[in-house]
């Protein structure tokens, strides 16, 4: 059986309706930030095990961006929020 994600707009939906963008925690540096800061933002990503916050796009439904808190070992979904509710808005 497919994993289920509780979209705040569409209700409980199968994970196949979603596409994943990746880690929701890195913040984009300011445009005038030093090259080292941009290098770290683009290339240096953590690859930790356990609970992560990730951007998911509900491509097969409301087409909204969501932040999904998910355990990447068990694939258990712990929380789902609309990405627009984050400080700074869009992913």
N, C-alpha and C positions, 0 to 999 in steps of 0.2 A: 504494500500500500504506500502511496505517496505521502510525503511529509505535508502537514497542513500549516498554513500561516493565517492568522487572524487579521486580515486587512481591516483597519479602522473605518474604511469606507464601504467595503463590499462584504464584510463578514469572513467566515472561515472558507478558505480557498486552497486548492492543491498547489504545491510549490512549483509545479510546471508552468503556472501562469505568470511566474516572476522571473526576472533576470537579476543577477547579482552584479554590483559594481565593485564592491570590496570594502575595506576598512573605513568606517565612518569617523574615526577619531583624528586623523591628520588634518591640520588646518593649513590652507593655502597661505604662503608667505605674502607679504606686501610686495607690490611690483618693484619697489626700489630695494628689496632685500638683497643681501650679498649672495654671490653665486653659490657659496657653500650651503646656505640655507635652502636655496632652490634645489641643489643637488640632493640634499637629504630628503626633501619633500618628494621629489620625483623617483629616486632610486632606493632609498633606505626605508624599507617597510619591515615591520616586525612580523614574525611568523610564529606567534604564540599559540599554545594549545589551551582550550577551555573557552570561557565566555568572551565573546567578541561583539562589538557593535558594528553592523555592516549596512551599507546602502543597498536596498533592493528596489527594483522598479516593477510595478504591477502592470506589466505589458499586456497581459491578457484580461485586464479588468479596467479599473478606474484610471490607469496610466499615471498614477501618482508615485512619487518617490517616497520610500519608507525607510525608517531606521529599525532594523531587526536585531534584537539582542539574542544571540544564538550560541550554543555550545558547539564548537566545531569538531568536537570528538564524538558526541552522542547525537548531534544535529537537533537537539531539543531546543525549541523556540521558547524564550522566557518572556519577551515583551516585544511589541510592535507599536511604533508611533509614526505619525506623519513627519517627514523630513522638514516640512515647512514650519514646524513648531520649534525646530532647533534655533538657537540664537544664530543669526546670520542667514537663515533661510535655506536656499537650495543646496544640494550636494555639490 
